[in-house]
């Protein structure tokens, strides 16, 4: 008989409540059977869970469900996402207990928790993991280097639940047209397995509260995570705060009180304030479905049957939310169910299966070749298929160079990272580590059905710098990419060493007494044809661009070194007028006695809208010289101070 005794860590106790240390004991009925530890991460369900099915396939084998609160995985989670995570884990524990099993909860680094768990089980171990993550590499290293009483290290088995059936991702065409022509088969979602009884002596109230979890993540933060708090405040909230401080008038509306943020604006439900007993949402203002698989499937059924009406209060509440979230055709699905899919509360292929089955039920078992019969079915299917096609390329980026100051290159509208093909290697060879990204919505990056805006893309750059680059960068942007870089530097100055604008979008407004911020979105009435799913939504954004935040306002907010490279043959703007405005209103200024704004202007007479592409050698030389000066300046100032 095998015995496992695992002592879980504890969180700092909240007032009037303690999350106690818990001991658990797992007894296997068959000592010869290998135990399977199923590590839940982004797969918080037992429905359509290939890993759980594989673990439970062998008779009498103990199956140990495990979730680890690892600060590296949760570092980028907002308070709202953490709350939804706890809702999902609570429901997962309930459904596991209904099968006489339970969810073990660990706290700390996943490799430490799993190694301790495996070491205390006197049998071979199998760990089943969803997806690839840097944390998994640490777990694999920890297990492979560990010492075990039975000899060889545990076997790690990865799994996934793809919408399409394929042997290798290498075989999947990157072109969406070729992808559709391949007509890959679609597997049916797997039913929830029957798990063997698990004899666990565990404190039933072992999940932390939201405040306890936030406290743990704050205490676990390392020096490398010092930018994590930047992600907790939206770009719009920061703008509103700056407007208030400088007494700048604006059209932006907010609900900032008691430390709240602008995105927390309360949306009044059409239920006249009635409190719903079996609500599918965490609060009246929330637009994200909360809870486990059961609640999410019920919410999906209500969503698909939106046009049929309902007498159920919970379904009526969801229908009210649909009207609030449908800012554009199909946008409501991603808003309502995006988090549930990302947490793995429900699988993509389960959503697809339920949507197609409902469509068949409406049409006597047939699917029309002319499209789906309801907008909600269309939204669900399109969103899921788009996610699946680009599931391995959520954000395309490249990096060149092994050491040196970091540089981030950002393309303009309709372009992608290859637009810097003649710059990346040259700048890296001069002693820099160069990153170039394809922004979400373009090229081979994902194209979700969201409201694309300058603030959306600036938050993307913020997250990329803090999560991937993990050090301040020289921000270099062309066209609308330059404007987005300027917003990023202006709102989060600590992320940028300097700002370089290559024929940037945006304008100069003397004194900027009034800055309008519009959130209106206009959809195109004309059908847009595109090879990629979701691309039409991105193309619509060009008609909704709001370049109302003046460049000189952003320059002042940044307070760092700024270089403007302007191709004078730019067909998209009157370069002479723009250069004149820069000279008149963006000169060197003194700020708070210690901070200075250095704005340099270089005119490239023979180039147009993309000087880095048209005259790459000249621009590369300018950039390398500029960044070298920027790196030397702080050292000179420091030596003078000494």
C-alpha positions as CSV (number, residue, x, y, z in Angstrom):
1,X,0.0,0.0,0.0
2,X,1.4,3.4,-1.0
3,X,1.3,6.4,1.2
4,X,1.6,10.0,0.3
5,X,1.8,12.7,2.9
6,X,2.0,16.3,1.6
7,X,2.1,19.3,3.7
8,X,0.8,22.4,1.9
9,X,2.1,25.9,2.5
10,X,0.1,28.6,4.1
11,X,-0.8,32.2,3.1
12,X,-0.6,35.2,5.4
13,X,-3.8,35.0,7.3
14,X,-6.4,37.7,6.5
15,X,-8.2,39.4,9.4
16,X,-10.8,37.1,11.2
17,X,-9.8,34.2,8.9
18,X,-6.9,31.8,8.6
19,X,-6.0,29.7,5.6
20,X,-4.5,26.8,7.6
21,X,-1.7,24.4,6.8
22,X,-3.3,21.2,5.4
23,X,-2.0,17.7,5.4
24,X,-3.4,15.1,3.0
25,X,-3.1,11.4,2.9
26,X,-3.6,9.4,-0.3
27,X,-4.0,5.6,-0.1
28,X,-3.7,3.5,-3.3
29,X,-5.6,0.3,-3.3
30,X,-3.1,-1.3,-5.6
31,X,0.6,-0.9,-4.8
32,X,1.7,-2.1,-8.2
33,X,-0.3,0.6,-10.0
34,X,1.6,3.8,-11.0
35,X,0.0,6.9,-9.7
36,X,-0.9,9.7,-12.1
37,X,-0.7,13.3,-10.9
38,X,-2.8,15.5,-13.1
39,X,-1.4,19.1,-12.9
40,X,-4.2,21.5,-13.7
41,X,-3.1,24.9,-15.0
42,X,-5.1,26.3,-18.0
43,X,-7.5,23.3,-18.1
44,X,-9.8,23.7,-15.1
45,X,-12.4,21.1,-16.1
46,X,-13.0,17.3,-16.2
47,X,-15.1,17.5,-19.4
48,X,-13.2,17.0,-22.6
49,X,-9.9,16.6,-20.7
50,X,-7.7,14.1,-22.6
51,X,-5.0,14.1,-19.9
52,X,-7.5,13.2,-17.2
53,X,-9.0,10.5,-19.4
54,X,-5.6,9.0,-20.0
55,X,-4.7,9.1,-16.4
56,X,-7.9,7.3,-15.4
57,X,-7.8,4.7,-18.2
58,X,-5.8,2.2,-16.2
59,X,-8.0,0.4,-13.7
60,X,-7.2,0.9,-10.0
61,X,-4.5,3.5,-10.7
62,X,-4.7,6.4,-8.2
63,X,-5.4,9.7,-10.0
64,X,-4.2,12.8,-8.0
65,X,-5.6,16.1,-9.3
66,X,-3.3,19.0,-8.4
67,X,-3.3,22.8,-8.8
68,X,-0.3,25.0,-7.8
69,X,-0.6,28.7,-7.1
70,X,2.7,29.6,-8.8
71,X,3.4,33.3,-8.8
72,X,5.2,33.0,-12.2
73,X,2.0,31.8,-13.8
74,X,-0.3,34.2,-12.0
75,X,1.9,37.3,-12.1
76,X,0.1,38.9,-15.1
77,X,-3.4,38.1,-13.8
78,X,-5.6,41.1,-12.9
79,X,-7.7,41.1,-9.8
80,X,-10.7,40.2,-11.9
81,X,-8.9,37.3,-13.5
82,X,-7.8,36.0,-10.1
83,X,-11.4,36.2,-8.8
84,X,-12.6,34.2,-11.8
85,X,-9.8,31.7,-11.3
86,X,-10.9,31.1,-7.7
87,X,-14.6,30.6,-8.8
88,X,-13.4,28.0,-11.4
89,X,-11.2,26.2,-8.8
90,X,-14.0,26.1,-6.3
91,X,-16.4,24.5,-8.8
92,X,-13.7,22.1,-9.9
93,X,-13.2,20.9,-6.3
94,X,-17.0,20.4,-6.0
95,X,-17.2,18.2,-9.1
96,X,-14.2,16.2,-8.2
97,X,-15.6,15.6,-4.7
98,X,-18.8,14.4,-6.3
99,X,-16.7,11.5,-7.7
100,X,-15.0,10.9,-4.3
101,X,-11.9,12.6,-5.5
102,X,-10.5,16.1,-4.6
103,X,-8.2,18.8,-5.9
104,X,-4.9,19.1,-4.0
105,X,-3.7,22.7,-3.8
106,X,-0.1,23.7,-3.6
107,X,1.5,27.1,-3.0
108,X,4.8,28.2,-4.3
109,X,7.1,27.2,-7.2
110,X,5.5,24.3,-9.2
111,X,8.7,22.4,-9.4
112,X,9.1,22.4,-5.6
113,X,5.5,21.4,-4.9
114,X,5.5,18.6,-7.5
115,X,8.9,17.2,-6.5
116,X,7.8,17.1,-2.9
117,X,4.6,15.3,-3.9
118,X,6.4,12.8,-6.1
119,X,9.1,12.1,-3.6
120,X,6.5,11.2,-0.9
121,X,4.7,8.7,-3.2
122,X,6.6,5.3,-3.1
123,X,5.7,4.4,-6.7
124,X,6.3,5.6,-10.3
125,X,4.8,9.0,-11.1
126,X,3.2,10.4,-14.3
127,X,2.5,14.1,-14.6
128,X,0.0,15.2,-17.2
129,X,0.3,18.8,-18.3
130,X,-1.6,21.1,-20.7
131,X,0.4,23.4,-22.9
132,X,4.0,24.5,-22.9
133,X,5.2,27.0,-20.4
134,X,8.6,28.1,-19.0
135,X,7.4,26.7,-15.6
136,X,7.1,23.2,-17.2
137,X,10.8,23.4,-18.1
138,X,11.7,24.0,-14.5
139,X,9.5,21.1,-13.4
140,X,11.1,18.8,-15.9
141,X,14.6,19.8,-14.8
142,X,13.7,19.4,-11.1
143,X,12.2,15.9,-11.7
144,X,15.1,14.7,-13.9
145,X,17.7,15.8,-11.4
146,X,15.8,14.5,-8.4
147,X,16.5,11.4,-6.4
148,X,13.7,8.8,-6.1
149,X,13.4,5.6,-4.1
150,X,12.2,3.6,-7.1
151,X,15.1,4.8,-9.3
152,X,14.1,6.4,-12.6
153,X,12.5,9.9,-12.6
154,X,8.7,10.2,-13.2
155,X,7.4,10.3,-16.7
156,X,5.9,13.5,-18.0
157,X,3.1,13.3,-20.5
158,X,1.8,16.4,-22.3
159,X,-1.6,16.6,-23.9
160,X,-3.9,19.0,-25.7
161,X,-7.5,19.2,-27.0
162,X,-7.2,20.7,-30.5
163,X,-10.3,21.5,-32.6
164,X,-8.7,19.7,-35.6
165,X,-7.0,16.3,-35.7
166,X,-3.4,16.4,-36.8
167,X,-0.2,14.5,-36.0
168,X,2.1,17.5,-35.9
169,X,1.7,21.3,-35.9
170,X,4.4,21.4,-38.6
171,X,2.0,19.8,-41.0
172,X,-0.7,22.5,-40.4
173,X,-0.7,25.1,-43.1
174,X,0.0,28.7,-41.9
175,X,-2.1,30.1,-44.8
176,X,-5.8,30.2,-43.7
177,X,-6.9,29.4,-47.3
178,X,-4.7,26.3,-47.4
179,X,-5.8,25.5,-43.8
180,X,-9.4,25.4,-44.9
181,X,-8.6,23.4,-48.1
182,X,-6.9,20.7,-45.9
183,X,-10.3,19.9,-44.4
184,X,-8.8,18.4,-41.2
185,X,-11.1,16.1,-39.3
186,X,-12.7,17.4,-36.1
187,X,-12.6,15.0,-33.1
188,X,-15.7,14.8,-30.8
189,X,-15.3,16.2,-27.3
190,X,-14.5,13.6,-24.7
191,X,-16.9,12.9,-21.9
192,X,-15.8,13.4,-18.3
193,X,-14.1,10.2,-17.0
194,X,-15.1,8.2,-13.9
195,X,-12.3,8.8,-11.5
196,X,-11.2,6.2,-8.9
197,X,-12.1,7.1,-5.3
198,X,-9.3,9.0,-3.6
199,X,-8.9,8.7,0.2
200,X,-7.9,12.2,1.1
201,X,-7.8,13.7,4.5
202,X,-7.7,17.3,3.6
203,X,-9.1,20.5,5.0
204,X,-12.1,21.2,2.9
205,X,-11.6,25.0,3.1
206,X,-8.1,25.0,1.5
207,X,-8.6,27.5,-1.3
208,X,-7.4,31.0,-0.4
209,X,-9.6,34.1,-0.6
210,X,-8.9,36.7,-3.2
211,X,-7.2,39.0,-0.7
212,X,-5.0,36.2,0.6
213,X,-4.0,35.2,-3.0
214,X,-3.2,38.9,-3.8
215,X,-1.1,39.1,-0.7
216,X,0.8,35.9,-1.6
217,X,1.5,37.1,-5.1
218,X,2.7,40.5,-3.8
219,X,5.0,38.8,-1.2
220,X,6.3,36.4,-3.9
221,X,7.2,39.1,-6.3
222,X,10.9,39.1,-7.3
223,X,13.1,41.9,-8.7
224,X,12.3,40.6,-12.2
225,X,8.6,41.0,-11.5
226,X,8.8,44.7,-10.4
227,X,6.8,45.7,-13.5
228,X,3.9,43.5,-12.7
229,X,1.9,46.3,-11.0
230,X,2.1,48.3,-14.2
231,X,-0.4,45.9,-15.8
232,X,-3.0,46.4,-13.1
233,X,-3.9,49.9,-14.3
234,X,-5.3,50.5,-17.8
235,X,-3.9,53.1,-20.2
236,X,-7.1,55.0,-20.0
237,X,-6.9,55.2,-16.2
238,X,-3.4,56.6,-16.4
239,X,-4.5,59.2,-18.9
240,X,-7.4,60.3,-16.7
241,X,-5.1,60.7,-13.8
242,X,-2.6,62.8,-15.9
243,X,-5.5,64.9,-17.2
244,X,-6.7,65.6,-13.6
245,X,-3.2,66.5,-12.4
246,X,-2.6,68.9,-15.3
247,X,-6.2,70.2,-15.3
248,X,-6.6,69.2,-18.9
249,X,-10.2,69.0,-20.1
250,X,-11.3,65.8,-21.8
251,X,-14.3,63.8,-22.9
252,X,-13.2,60.7,-21.1
253,X,-15.7,59.4,-18.6
254,X,-14.6,57.5,-15.5
255,X,-15.8,55.9,-12.3
256,X,-12.6,56.4,-10.3
257,X,-13.4,56.3,-6.6
258,X,-11.8,54.6,-3.7
259,X,-8.8,53.5,-5.8
260,X,-11.0,52.1,-8.6
261,X,-10.1,52.3,-12.3
262,X,-11.9,53.6,-15.3
263,X,-12.6,50.2,-16.8
264,X,-14.7,49.4,-13.7
265,X,-17.5,51.7,-14.9
266,X,-20.8,50.2,-13.7
267,X,-23.1,49.1,-16.4
268,X,-26.7,49.1,-15.4
269,X,-28.4,45.8,-16.2
270,X,-31.8,45.7,-18.0
271,X,-33.1,43.7,-15.1
272,X,-33.8,47.0,-13.2
273,X,-31.3,46.1,-10.5
274,X,-32.9,42.8,-9.6
275,X,-30.5,40.5,-7.8
276,X,-30.2,37.2,-9.6
277,X,-30.0,34.2,-7.3
278,X,-28.2,31.9,-9.7
279,X,-26.1,34.6,-11.4
280,X,-23.5,33.5,-14.0
281,X,-21.5,36.6,-13.2
282,X,-19.2,37.7,-10.3
283,X,-21.0,41.1,-10.0
284,X,-23.6,43.2,-11.7
285,X,-20.9,45.2,-13.5
286,X,-19.0,42.1,-14.7
287,X,-19.3,41.0,-18.4
288,X,-17.3,37.8,-18.0
289,X,-19.0,34.5,-17.2
290,X,-17.7,33.0,-13.9
291,X,-17.7,29.6,-12.4
292,X,-16.9,26.0,-13.6
293,X,-17.9,24.0,-16.6
294,X,-21.5,23.5,-15.6
295,X,-22.2,27.2,-15.3
296,X,-20.3,28.0,-18.4
297,X,-22.1,25.4,-20.5
298,X,-25.4,26.8,-19.2
299,X,-24.3,30.3,-20.1
300,X,-23.3,29.1,-23.6
301,X,-26.7,27.5,-24.1
302,X,-28.4,30.8,-23.1
303,X,-26.0,32.7,-25.4
304,X,-26.8,30.5,-28.4
305,X,-30.5,30.7,-27.8
306,X,-30.5,34.5,-27.4
307,X,-33.1,35.0,-30.2
308,X,-35.5,32.6,-28.6
309,X,-36.1,34.6,-25.4
310,X,-36.3,33.0,-21.9
311,X,-38.2,33.0,-18.7
312,X,-35.2,32.1,-16.6
313,X,-33.8,35.0,-14.6
314,X,-30.2,33.9,-15.1
315,X,-30.6,33.5,-18.8
316,X,-32.3,36.9,-19.0
317,X,-29.3,38.4,-17.2
318,X,-26.9,36.9,-19.7
319,X,-29.1,38.2,-22.6
320,X,-28.8,41.7,-21.0
321,X,-25.1,41.3,-20.9
322,X,-25.0,40.3,-24.6
323,X,-26.6,43.6,-25.5
324,X,-24.0,45.5,-23.5
325,X,-21.0,43.5,-24.9
326,X,-22.1,43.5,-28.5
327,X,-20.2,46.6,-29.4
328,X,-19.6,45.2,-32.8
329,X,-20.9,42.1,-34.6
330,X,-19.8,39.0,-32.7
331,X,-17.8,40.9,-30.1
332,X,-20.0,39.7,-27.3
333,X,-18.8,36.1,-27.4
334,X,-15.1,36.9,-26.7
335,X,-16.1,39.4,-24.0
336,X,-18.4,36.9,-22.2
337,X,-16.5,33.6,-22.7
338,X,-12.9,34.7,-23.4
339,X,-11.7,34.2,-19.8
340,X,-13.4,30.9,-19.4
341,X,-11.7,29.6,-22.5
342,X,-8.3,30.9,-21.4
343,X,-8.7,29.3,-18.0
344,X,-9.8,26.1,-19.6
345,X,-13.1,25.9,-17.9
346,X,-14.5,24.9,-21.2
347,X,-12.6,23.6,-24.2
348,X,-12.7,25.2,-27.6
349,X,-14.0,22.0,-29.3
350,X,-16.8,21.7,-26.7
351,X,-18.0,25.3,-27.6
352,X,-17.8,24.4,-31.3
353,X,-19.7,21.1,-30.8
354,X,-22.5,22.8,-28.8
355,X,-22.8,25.6,-31.3
356,X,-23.0,23.3,-34.3
357,X,-25.4,20.9,-32.6
358,X,-27.7,23.8,-31.8
359,X,-27.6,24.9,-35.4
360,X,-28.4,21.4,-36.6
361,X,-31.3,21.2,-34.1
362,X,-32.7,24.4,-35.6
363,X,-32.5,23.1,-39.1
364,X,-33.7,19.4,-39.0
365,X,-30.1,18.1,-38.7
366,X,-28.6,20.1,-41.6
367,X,-26.1,22.9,-41.9
368,X,-26.8,25.5,-44.5
369,X,-24.0,26.2,-47.0
370,X,-25.1,29.9,-46.9
371,X,-24.1,30.5,-43.3
372,X,-25.5,30.0,-39.8
373,X,-29.0,30.9,-38.8
374,X,-28.3,33.1,-35.8
375,X,-25.7,35.7,-35.0
376,X,-24.7,34.1,-31.8
377,X,-23.8,30.8,-33.5
378,X,-21.9,32.7,-36.1
379,X,-20.0,34.6,-33.4
380,X,-19.1,31.4,-31.4
381,X,-18.0,29.4,-34.4
382,X,-15.9,32.2,-35.9
383,X,-14.2,33.0,-32.6
384,X,-13.3,29.4,-31.9
385,X,-12.1,28.7,-35.4
386,X,-10.0,31.9,-35.4
387,X,-8.4,30.9,-32.0
388,X,-7.6,27.4,-33.3
389,X,-6.0,28.5,-36.6
390,X,-3.6,30.9,-34.7
391,X,-3.4,29.0,-31.4
392,X,0.4,28.6,-31.5
393,X,1.1,32.1,-32.8
394,X,-0.8,34.4,-30.3
395,X,1.9,37.0,-30.8
396,X,4.6,36.6,-33.4
397,X,8.0,38.1,-32.5
398,X,11.7,37.6,-33.2
399,X,14.8,38.4,-31.3
400,X,18.4,38.9,-32.6
401,X,21.6,39.4,-30.6
402,X,22.7,37.8,-27.3
403,X,23.6,40.9,-25.2
404,X,23.6,44.6,-25.1
405,X,20.8,47.3,-24.6
406,X,17.4,46.1,-25.7
407,X,15.7,47.6,-28.7
408,X,12.0,47.0,-29.7
409,X,10.9,47.6,-33.3
410,X,7.2,48.3,-33.9
411,X,5.7,48.3,-37.4
412,X,2.9,50.4,-38.8
413,X,-0.7,49.6,-39.9
414,X,-1.0,46.6,-42.2
415,X,2.7,45.6,-41.8
416,X,4.4,43.0,-39.7
417,X,7.9,42.4,-38.2
418,X,9.4,41.6,-41.6
419,X,9.1,45.3,-42.4
420,X,12.3,45.6,-40.3
421,X,14.1,42.9,-42.2
422,X,17.0,45.2,-43.2
423,X,17.3,46.7,-39.7
424,X,17.2,43.9,-37.1
425,X,20.5,42.1,-37.9
426,X,22.4,45.4,-38.5
427,X,21.4,46.9,-35.2
428,X,22.1,43.6,-33.4
429,X,25.6,43.5,-34.9
430,X,26.3,46.9,-33.4
431,X,25.9,45.4,-29.9
432,X,22.2,45.4,-29.2
433,X,19.6,42.8,-28.4
434,X,16.9,43.5,-30.9
435,X,13.2,42.5,-30.6
436,X,10.6,43.0,-33.3
437,X,7.0,42.0,-33.0
438,X,4.0,41.6,-35.2
439,X,1.2,43.3,-33.3
440,X,-2.0,41.5,-32.5
441,X,-4.3,41.9,-35.5
442,X,-1.6,41.8,-38.1
443,X,0.5,39.3,-40.0
444,X,0.8,35.9,-38.3
445,X,-0.3,37.2,-34.9
446,X,-3.8,36.4,-33.5
447,X,-6.7,38.5,-34.7
448,X,-9.3,38.3,-31.9
449,X,-12.7,40.1,-32.2
450,X,-11.9,43.0,-29.9
451,X,-12.0,46.8,-30.2
452,X,-8.6,47.6,-31.8
453,X,-7.3,51.0,-30.7
454,X,-4.1,52.9,-30.0
455,X,-4.6,52.3,-26.2
456,X,-5.2,48.5,-26.8
457,X,-1.9,48.2,-28.7
458,X,0.0,50.4,-26.2
459,X,-1.0,48.0,-23.5
460,X,0.2,45.1,-25.7
461,X,3.6,46.8,-25.9
462,X,3.6,47.3,-22.1
463,X,2.9,43.6,-21.5
464,X,5.5,42.5,-24.1
465,X,8.2,44.6,-22.5
466,X,7.4,43.5,-19.0
467,X,6.7,39.8,-19.7
468,X,9.1,39.0,-22.5
469,X,11.9,41.5,-22.8
470,X,12.0,42.2,-19.0
471,X,14.2,45.3,-19.2
472,X,13.8,48.9,-20.4
473,X,14.0,49.2,-24.2
474,X,14.8,51.8,-26.9
475,X,11.3,52.0,-28.5
476,X,11.4,52.4,-32.2
477,X,8.1,52.8,-34.2
478,X,7.0,53.6,-37.7
479,X,3.8,55.3,-38.7
480,X,0.9,54.2,-36.3
481,X,3.5,52.1,-34.6
482,X,5.5,55.2,-33.7
483,X,2.3,56.8,-32.2
484,X,1.7,53.6,-30.2
485,X,5.3,53.7,-29.0
486,X,4.8,57.3,-28.0
487,X,1.8,56.4,-25.9
488,X,3.6,53.5,-24.3
489,X,6.6,55.7,-23.3
490,X,4.3,58.6,-22.2
491,X,2.1,56.4,-19.9
492,X,4.8,54.0,-18.7
493,X,8.1,56.0,-18.8
494,X,10.1,53.4,-16.8
495,X,9.7,50.9,-19.8
496,X,11.6,53.1,-22.3
497,X,15.2,54.2,-22.4
498,X,14.5,56.4,-25.4
499,X,11.8,56.9,-28.0
500,X,12.5,56.9,-31.8
501,X,9.7,57.9,-34.2
502,X,10.0,57.0,-37.9
503,X,7.5,59.1,-39.8
504,X,5.1,58.7,-36.9
505,X,1.4,59.2,-37.0
506,X,0.0,61.8,-34.6
507,X,-0.1,65.6,-34.4
508,X,1.2,68.5,-32.4
509,X,-1.3,70.6,-30.5
510,X,0.1,73.8,-28.9
511,X,-0.6,73.8,-25.2
512,X,-3.2,70.9,-25.6
513,X,-5.9,72.6,-23.6
514,X,-8.5,69.9,-24.5
515,X,-7.9,66.2,-25.4
516,X,-11.0,64.3,-26.6
517,X,-11.0,60.5,-26.1
518,X,-13.8,58.7,-28.1
519,X,-14.8,55.1,-27.6
520,X,-17.3,55.0,-30.4
521,X,-16.8,52.2,-33.0
522,X,-18.2,52.3,-36.5
523,X,-18.6,49.1,-38.5
524,X,-18.3,48.9,-42.2
525,X,-21.5,48.2,-44.2
526,X,-19.5,46.9,-47.1
527,X,-18.2,43.3,-46.9
528,X,-14.5,43.0,-46.5
529,X,-12.8,40.0,-48.0
530,X,-9.7,38.6,-46.2
531,X,-7.6,35.5,-46.2
532,X,-7.3,35.5,-42.4
533,X,-10.2,35.1,-39.9
534,X,-10.6,38.2,-37.9
535,X,-8.7,40.4,-40.3
536,X,-11.9,42.3,-41.4
537,X,-12.3,43.6,-37.8
538,X,-8.7,44.9,-37.8
539,X,-9.3,46.7,-41.1
540,X,-12.4,48.3,-39.6
541,X,-10.2,49.9,-37.0
542,X,-8.5,52.2,-39.5
543,X,-11.8,54.0,-39.7
544,X,-12.0,54.3,-35.9
545,X,-8.5,55.5,-35.2
546,X,-8.5,58.2,-32.5
547,X,-5.2,60.1,-32.8
548,X,-6.4,62.9,-30.5
549,X,-3.7,62.5,-27.9
550,X,-1.1,65.1,-29.0
551,X,2.5,63.9,-29.5
552,X,3.8,66.8,-27.5
553,X,1.6,65.8,-24.6
554,X,3.1,62.3,-24.7
555,X,6.6,63.7,-25.1
556,X,6.1,65.8,-21.9
557,X,4.7,62.8,-20.1
558,X,7.6,60.6,-21.1
559,X,10.4,63.1,-20.1
560,X,13.1,61.1,-21.8
561,X,15.2,61.3,-24.9
562,X,13.3,61.4,-28.2
563,X,14.5,61.2,-31.7
564,X,12.2,62.0,-34.7
565,X,13.3,60.7,-38.1
566,X,11.1,62.2,-40.8
567,X,11.1,61.2,-44.5
568,X,10.3,64.4,-46.3
569,X,8.7,62.6,-49.3
570,X,6.0,61.1,-47.2
571,X,2.8,60.8,-49.3
572,X,0.6,60.5,-46.2
573,X,1.4,63.8,-44.4
574,X,2.7,67.2,-45.1
575,X,6.2,66.7,-43.7
576,X,7.2,70.3,-43.9
577,X,4.3,71.4,-41.7
578,X,4.9,68.6,-39.3
579,X,8.6,69.4,-38.9
580,X,7.8,73.1,-38.4
581,X,5.3,72.2,-35.6
582,X,7.9,70.0,-34.0
583,X,10.5,72.7,-34.0
584,X,8.1,75.3,-32.5
585,X,6.5,73.2,-29.8
586,X,8.8,70.3,-29.0
587,X,12.1,72.0,-28.1
588,X,14.3,71.1,-25.1
589,X,12.5,71.9,-21.9
590,X,13.4,71.7,-18.2
591,X,11.1,69.6,-16.0
592,X,11.2,69.5,-12.2
593,X,14.8,70.6,-12.1
594,X,16.2,67.1,-12.6
595,X,14.5,65.7,-15.6
596,X,15.1,67.0,-19.2
597,X,13.4,66.3,-22.5
598,X,15.8,65.9,-25.3
599,X,14.0,66.0,-28.7
600,X,16.2,65.6,-31.7
601,X,14.9,65.9,-35.3
602,X,16.5,64.4,-38.4
603,X,15.1,64.9,-41.9
604,X,15.7,62.3,-44.5
605,X,15.1,64.2,-47.8
606,X,15.0,61.2,-50.2
607,X,12.7,58.8,-48.3
608,X,8.9,58.6,-47.9
609,X,6.7,57.0,-45.2
610,X,9.0,54.2,-44.2
611,X,12.6,55.5,-44.1
612,X,13.9,52.4,-42.3
613,X,12.8,50.3,-45.3
614,X,13.7,52.8,-48.1
615,X,17.1,53.9,-46.8
616,X,17.9,51.2,-44.2
617,X,21.7,51.8,-44.1
618,X,21.3,55.5,-43.3
619,X,18.6,54.9,-40.7
620,X,20.5,52.0,-39.1
621,X,23.5,54.3,-38.7
622,X,21.4,57.0,-37.2
623,X,19.7,54.6,-34.7
624,X,22.9,53.0,-33.6
625,X,24.6,56.4,-33.0
626,X,21.5,57.6,-31.2
627,X,21.3,54.6,-28.9
628,X,25.0,54.7,-28.1
629,X,24.6,58.4,-27.1
630,X,21.6,57.5,-24.9
631,X,23.5,54.8,-23.1
632,X,26.5,57.1,-22.5
633,X,24.5,60.1,-21.3
634,X,23.5,58.7,-17.9
635,X,27.1,57.5,-17.2
636,X,28.4,61.0,-18.0
637,X,25.8,62.7,-15.7
638,X,26.6,60.3,-12.9
639,X,30.4,61.0,-13.3
640,X,29.7,64.7,-13.2
641,X,27.7,64.3,-10.0
642,X,30.5,62.5,-8.4
